[in-house]
Amino acid sequence: MTEATEDFLQTTRTSYDTIARDYADRYPSGLVHPLDRSVVMAFAELARGTAPVADLGSGPGYVTALLHEQGVPAFGVDLSPAMVALAREAHPGLRFRTGSMTSLDVPAGSLGGLLALYSTIHVPDARLPGVFAGFHRALAPGAPALLAFQTPKPGESLPRLHLAERFTHRIALDYYWRSPEQVTSLLAEAGLALVATVRREPFGEETRPRAFVLARKA
């Protein structure tokens, strides 16, 4: 692991440890729009089976819990120990562990699916191909992967946003805005074939459009 990767992981971990409780209180459910829930339900239908499903960047654990309610054997992985602690507190019957999507600690071909909802947004561009290659290694043949992320506004040329404060706390978080086409292309290079893309406009307090990309291991 390079020094740059270590810095990115450390600053992201520390930032979310700092804001974990405020984040969970502010966003008791991450699926704020009916369309968001519909996409996750479609993923659940495709992933339902006996193989475990990984929720990468699981945060307070609400999506992991939703999948479990749908009969999907899901577990959560998050970089932040504070987020993992909150998820375990809220959902004591489910599995959550500290880890990074940059080095998935699962056997090759063992996952029946994976989600990365608003978590790849913190991965630098140079690291994303390696992350997607890891997704491909971990997934069983035919298994689905669902990604959600903020995407640039029409005409917007801001590919990266640095946030130094949130919920009155000092943090150091980088956000990378990507188009569905960019993400789809990188997934294809990693051997993950496109199933569908969904793009919706900002809703409520949101300031940027949202995109969902559903792919599968060929």
N, C-alpha and C positions, 0 to 999 in steps of 0.2 A: 504494500500500500504506500502510495506516495505521500509526501508531506502535504501537498495540496488537498488530497482526499481526506487526510486526517484533519486538516483545518476545517473543511466543509462539514464533516461529520460532527466534530466537536462543537462548532458554533451553532449548528442546528440543534443538537442535543441540549446544549446549555440553554438556548433560547426557549425551547419548548418546556424544559424543566421549570424555567422561571415563570412562564405564563400558563402552565397546565391547569391549575384550578380555575383561573379566570376564564380560560378558553372553554372548559367544560361547562361552567355556569352560563356563559354567553351562548353557547351552541349545544343545547341538550340533545339535538338531533341534527346531523349533518345533511340530511336529505330534505332541504327546505322547499323544494318544488315537487309537485306530483309527478312530473316527468322524470325527475331524478330517481324516485322510488320505483317507477315503472322499469327503468333501465336496469336497476339492481335486481328487480324481480325476474327480468328476462335472463340476466346472468345466472341467477339462482336456478332457474329451470335448466339451463345448459350444464350447470356444474353439479346438479344433484346426483349423488351416487355415494360410493363407499370411501373414495379417496378424499383426504382432507383438503380443505381450501384455505389459502393464506390471505388474510386481510393485512396488507403491507402499509404501514403508517396508520395503524388502527386507532390511534388517539384514545378517546374515552370509551371506545368499544361499542358504539351504537350500531355500526354496520355489521360487525361480527355477531352481535346479538340478534339482529334482524335475520341474518342468514341462518343462524341456529333455529330461530322460530320457524323458518321455512323448511326445516329438515336437512339443511346442508351442514356437514361436519366441519365447521369453520374454527380457525384459531387466529389470534391477532399477534402482529409483530410491530413493535414501535421502537424508534431510536431513543426515545425519552423514557427513562425509568419512572419519572413522575407520572407520565401519561399511562404507563403500564399499571402503576399502582392504583390510579383512579379507575381504570377499566376493571381491574380485579375487584375493587371495592364495589363498583356498580353491578358487576356481573360475576358473582363468585363461583358460579358453576361452569364458567367457560375458561379456555386456556388463553393466556396472554403472556408474551415474553419479550424481553428486550433484545433487539437485533437490528440489522441494517439490510436494506434491499440491495446494497452494493456487494454483499457476500451472504447469500441465503444459505443458512445452515440446515438444508434438507437434502435427502438423497435425490439423485437424478431421476427424473420421471415420476416423482412420488406425489405431486400435487394434482388434484382433480380440478383445480382452477385457482386463480389469484386475482385480487383486486388491488389497485393502487389509486385510491381516491384522494386527490389533492395532496399527494405525497411526492410524486416525481417532480413537482414544481420547485422543489428545493435542490434538485440534482443538477449540477453544472452540465452544460452542453457536452463537454468533452467526456463526461462519465456516463452519459445516457446509453450509448451503444453497449457498454459493458454491463450495465444494469439489465437491459433488454436481453442480452445473451444469457444472463443468469436466469431470467424468467423462462427462456426457452429450455434451458437445461433442467429446471425444476419441474416443469409441467409434463404431465403424461400426454401421449399422442392424442390429439383432438381436444384437449382441455382448453377452456376459455380463459382469457385475460381481459379484465375491464379496467380502463384508466379513465380518470376524470381530472380535468385541469382547467384553470382560467386560460382564456385565449385572447389575443390582442383585439382591440376594437378596430373596426374598419379604418384603414389609414394610419393606425398607430405604429410607431417605429421604436417603441420602448421594449427591448427584448428582456431586460432585467430590471428588477426593482429591489433596492436595498432598504430594509426597514430597521431603524435603530430604536424604535419605541413602540410598544403595544400594551394596552391595558395599564398605562402609566409606568410600565417596567422598561428598563433599558435592555435591549436585545441586539442581536446581529443576524438577521435573517435575509437571505437572498431568495428572490422569487424569479423564476424564468417563465416568461410567457411564450407559448408555442402554438402554432396552428395545428388543427387536426391533420393536415396534410404532412407536416413535418414529422409528427409523432407516428403516423401511419407508415411513412417511408422508413423510419428507423426500425419499427417493429418488423416490417417485411424483410429488412436486411438481416434481422436476427432470426428469421424463420417463422415469424408469427403472421399468419394471413388475416387480412381484414375481413370482418363479418359485417360491421355496421359502424357508422359515425352518427352522432347526434350533437347538434349545436343549438343552444338556446340563448335568448337574450337575458340581460341582468334582471333579477327578481328581488323585490324588497330592498334591502340595504346593499345588495351587490353592486359593484361598479364596473365589472367586466363580464363579457359573455362567458358561458361555460361550454365545455365540449366533453363528450364521452366517446371513447374509442373502444369498441369491442373487437377482439381478435381471438384467434385460436392457433394452437400449435398444429402445424400441418401434419 
